[in-house]
Structures are given as C-alpha cells and as structure tokens.
Amino acid sequence: MKKVYHLGNCTTCQAILSETGLAQKGFTLQDIKTDPITPAQLDEMKGLAGSYEALFSRRALKYKALGLKDKALSEKDYRKYILEEYTFLKRPVVISGKQIFVGSEKKTVGELKEKIENSK
C-alpha cells in the first residue's frame, strides 16, 4: 500500500508532499478533513506504528483546550480522540508497504525521502 493521510490546508503537509513528490509516485492522498479516517484505517496505522500514542498529536489546539495535557491517557483514549477530531492525528502519515512515517520531524521526513529514493 502507498497512502498518505494529510491535511490539505496544512502548509507543512503541502511542503512535504511537494518535496517528496509522493502524489507523482503513485501514493494515494487522503485529506483527513474532507475524507475522515475510518476506525479500520487507524487500526492499520497503529499496527505499523506500534501504538495509538505514536500517531497522536499533542500540538493540536484542542489538546490544551480539553485539558488533555493534565490527564493520563490510555491507548483507548488516544484512539477515541483521533477518531473524534482529525487534528489529533500527527501529520502527515505516509504508509509505504509495511513501513509507516508519522509526522513532520526532519528525521522522519529524511527517512521517508531515503525510502522513496531507494525504491526507484
């Protein structure tokens, strides 16, 4: 599978998509705001990432607004919040075969670029 879960109006996601050329390399793009992720898709991401926490964004505005930073969240909580509010998914999420790349950190984007370059 070659899939990208992103937010269409997110400049960081746009920059990474542009930089890596994923759309031109056969990746299916899913804008999670207009086409929400399904429980099955989230469960698949969790299987590759190892936990729902690894997919959870603490940068989301609602994280502080809901007082989540002061709570001990369980895996069940992370899953629930991601499914309820798309901004809780750390973006972008790129699935390439059996590998997953989560978020926009330089190291992650570098690993993604390397994977794409090596699969030519």
Secondary structure, 3 states (H helix, E strand, C coil): CEEEEECCCCHHHHHHHHHHCCHHHCCEEEECCCCCCCHHHHHHHHHHHCCCHHHECCCCHHHHHCCHHHCCCCHHHHHHHHHHCHHHECCCEEEECCEEEECCCHHHHHHHHHHHHHCC
